[in-house]
Amino acid sequence: MKLVIPSETKIGEKRVALTPEAVAKLVKLGLTISVQAKAGLSATYSDDAYKAAGAKLFEKTSLDRELASAQVVATVRPLPTRAIAKLKKDAITLSFLSPTTNGTEIRALARAGVTALSFDLVPRISRAQSMDALTSQALCGGYRAALIAAERSTKFFPMLMTAAGTVTPAKVLVLGAGVAGLQAMATAKRLGGVVSAYDVRSSSADEVKSMGATFITLNLDALEGSGGYAKEMTKERTKAQQDALKPYVSEADIVITTAAVPGKKAPLLITKDMMSEMKPGSVLVDLAAESGGNIQGSIAGKDVLVKVPDGSITIVGCKDLPSQIATHSSKLYAQNVVSLLSLFTEKGKVQPDIEDEVVAGSAVVYKGEVRNETAKLTLGLVKPQKGSK
Ligand SMILES: NC(=O)c1ccc[n+]([C@@H]2O[C@H](COP(=O)([O-])OP(=O)(O)OC[C@H]3O[C@@H](n4cnc5c(N)ncnc54)[C@H](O)[C@@H]3O)[C@@H](O)[C@H]2O)c1
């Protein structure tokens, strides 16, 4: 059966869904693989490397024909609707396909009668760890966030004792201790910063400590939701947390925010008032800038200067972070694709079984039927339940 890898089309997206190394693994599984010429170039994977791994290359002019004969199409971002319209019935697409924001694409996938599996929805069970692209890409984001902070800062991260004097280490505060936050802590720690962190899930305290960081305990209730995720904050809890965190924010040279609640707008953790007593030159990096922002005034893809007494501080609104480390983010994503495909590919035949928990969990659309409840809401196929937003 044929697997097609088209070039990514979203501006700024440098990742590619399969690397040559991953192509070789899937060829062994009996798949025929077609890769669009230059699809891997921005992630540093050459056409020659794909050919050597056993892929066939095709030019953009043949894209429609390739899509029409594909059994599986793998991308990082959702396929554009124009490409979806070319797919044959019963084809399978693999990509990130957020059911809250990709309504147009989901409608087109259902209309095309295909099965669309989304990496946003792969269940976080041990059997599916190798397929967990949310984790692999969050890891890349957390790493980049710490490096961006170090680049923008006017200070060293490590403590230095030199003949010209002693430099004290940077104080790094990380808010949100999920996959991205923990990787940001580990990276800031390796750079020599003094790292502390806060998360509404008190269960994250041990993970924070294992990164060499100090867990900040506030006199507030923990907000543990189901599946290891956080619960949304009430207005009162938001204000109380902001008040309690203000002194920690004022003291920090670097703040990295990574807080998220699945399916909701990112919580506002840092207000203008909380930043007002920060030292000039301090840097705040908002990893959640694309999903609503953890920091008041952050803009995805932009640096925003905020005045403080005697100078200014910088808020960096992150955008496309995994793309900024495209060689390795693609390598990890490609392995997630291989692992998911291996689950339901035998002797070159790709047959996702909807009875399987991983397939059922990640299928936004199955054989033309919209299955995911959030996607149904997004498309207006069901009415929101009373009390839900
Ligand atoms: N395969 C697996 O089993 C697996 C894989 C990855 C993650 N996980 C677990 O899933 C959970 C979520 O991880 P994630 O990285 O996807 O998280 P996420 O991206 O949903 O959120 C990031 C972090 O923000 C925190 N947060 C939310 N609201 C906050 C607030 N108001 N203030 C401070 N922090 C706030 C969350 O608790 C979370 O730690 C964790 O328990 C993680 O260990 C499990």
The ligand as an SDF file (V2000), in Angstrom:
LIG
                    3D

 44 48  0  0  0  0  0  0  0  0999 V2000
    2.3340    8.8640   28.0090 N   0  0  0  0  0  0  0  0  0  0  0  0
    2.0000    9.4100   29.1310 C   0  0  0  0  0  0  0  0  0  0  0  0
    1.5140    8.7730   30.0480 O   0  0  0  0  0  0  0  0  0  0  0  0
    2.1740   10.8920   29.2990 C   0  0  0  0  0  0  0  0  0  0  0  0
    2.8730   11.5820   28.3350 C   0  0  0  0  0  0  0  0  0  0  0  0
    3.0250   12.9780   28.4730 C   0  0  0  0  0  0  0  0  0  0  0  0
    2.4690   13.6210   29.5640 C   0  0  0  0  0  0  0  0  0  0  0  0
    1.8150   12.9100   30.4900 N   0  0  0  0  0  0  0  0  0  0  0  0
    1.2220   13.5760   31.6590 C   0  0  0  0  0  0  0  0  0  0  0  0
    0.1520   14.3890   31.1990 O   0  0  0  0  0  0  0  0  0  0  0  0
    0.0280   15.5080   32.0640 C   0  0  0  0  0  0  0  0  0  0  0  0
   -0.0220   16.8030   31.2560 C   0  0  0  0  0  0  0  0  0  0  0  0
    1.2380   17.0300   30.6250 O   0  0  0  0  0  0  0  0  0  0  0  0
    1.3290   18.0650   29.4190 P   0  0  0  0  0  0  0  0  0  0  0  0
    2.7230   18.4550   29.2420 O   0  0  0  0  0  0  0  0  0  0  0  0
    0.5730   17.5410   28.2570 O   0  0  0  0  0  0  0  0  0  0  0  0
    0.5170   19.2690   30.0380 O   0  0  0  0  0  0  0  0  0  0  0  0
   -0.2800   20.4440   29.3240 P   0  0  0  0  0  0  0  0  0  0  0  0
    0.4260   20.8810   28.0870 O   0  0  0  0  0  0  0  0  0  0  0  0
   -1.7250   20.0930   29.2610 O   0  0  0  0  0  0  0  0  0  0  0  0
   -0.1160   21.5920   30.4450 O   0  0  0  0  0  0  0  0  0  0  0  0
    1.1480   22.0270   30.8410 C   0  0  0  0  0  0  0  0  0  0  0  0
    1.2030   22.1670   32.3400 C   0  0  0  0  0  0  0  0  0  0  0  0
    0.4820   23.3380   32.7410 O   0  0  0  0  0  0  0  0  0  0  0  0
   -0.0180   23.1000   34.0260 C   0  0  0  0  0  0  0  0  0  0  0  0
   -1.0190   24.1130   34.3690 N   0  0  0  0  0  0  0  0  0  0  0  0
   -2.2990   24.2210   33.9450 C   0  0  0  0  0  0  0  0  0  0  0  0
   -2.8860   25.2920   34.4970 N   0  0  0  0  0  0  0  0  0  0  0  0
   -1.9620   25.9010   35.2910 C   0  0  0  0  0  0  0  0  0  0  0  0
   -1.9590   27.0460   36.1050 C   0  0  0  0  0  0  0  0  0  0  0  0
   -3.0430   27.7910   36.2340 N   0  0  0  0  0  0  0  0  0  0  0  0
   -0.8360   27.3660   36.7870 N   0  0  0  0  0  0  0  0  0  0  0  0
    0.2800   26.6030   36.6730 C   0  0  0  0  0  0  0  0  0  0  0  0
    0.3520   25.5030   35.9120 N   0  0  0  0  0  0  0  0  0  0  0  0
   -0.7610   25.1410   35.2210 C   0  0  0  0  0  0  0  0  0  0  0  0
   -0.5390   21.6840   33.9200 C   0  0  0  0  0  0  0  0  0  0  0  0
   -0.7440   21.0930   35.1990 O   0  0  0  0  0  0  0  0  0  0  0  0
    0.5770   21.0200   33.1290 C   0  0  0  0  0  0  0  0  0  0  0  0
    1.5670   20.4600   33.9780 O   0  0  0  0  0  0  0  0  0  0  0  0
    1.1950   15.4380   33.0390 C   0  0  0  0  0  0  0  0  0  0  0  0
    0.7070   14.7900   34.1960 O   0  0  0  0  0  0  0  0  0  0  0  0
    2.1810   14.5340   32.3380 C   0  0  0  0  0  0  0  0  0  0  0  0
    3.0270   13.8650   33.2360 O   0  0  0  0  0  0  0  0  0  0  0  0
    1.6260   11.5580   30.3800 C   0  0  0  0  0  0  0  0  0  0  0  0
  1  2  1  0
  2  3  2  0
  2  4  1  0
  4  5  1  0
  4 44  2  0
  5  6  2  0
  6  7  1  0
  7  8  2  0
  8  9  1  0
  8 44  1  0
  9 10  1  0
  9 42  1  0
 10 11  1  0
 11 12  1  0
 11 40  1  0
 12 13  1  0
 13 14  1  0
 14 15  2  0
 14 16  1  0
 14 17  1  0
 17 18  1  0
 18 19  2  0
 18 20  1  0
 18 21  1  0
 21 22  1  0
 22 23  1  0
 23 24  1  0
 23 38  1  0
 24 25  1  0
 25 26  1  0
 25 36  1  0
 26 27  1  0
 26 35  1  0
 27 28  2  0
 28 29  1  0
 29 30  1  0
 29 35  2  0
 30 31  1  0
 30 32  2  0
 32 33  1  0
 33 34  2  0
 34 35  1  0
 36 37  1  0
 36 38  1  0
 38 39  1  0
 40 41  1  0
 40 42  1  0
 42 43  1  0
M  CHG  2   8   1  16  -1
M  END
$$$$
